[in-house]
């Protein structure tokens, strides 16, 4: 069931951050997404009743057990380093815009 829940959550939201409330790397990614104005869903695995099962499902699906585990437009992006790296390379905003998580800039 956790695997289905994880995949349905990712499919239903432009951006999903699987997180743990106390994790500084998760906080860093959530702050970055807020700073750029992205709309995103956060799933705090440490407060979900089936959080450990969801984390195991993420490991099976993505190969990553660590958090944050970030998805944009249904695609697995990775963790904190990957997400901040995309931003530093100037690629994060376009990914977020394509996924519908950012309003397109008016021309």
Protein Blocks (a to p, Z undefined) as FASTA:
>chain_A
ZZmmmmmmmmmpmbdcdddfklmklmmmmmmmmmnopacddddfklpfklmmmmmmmmmm
nopabdcdddeehiafbdmklmmmmmmnopmmmmmmmnopaccddZZ
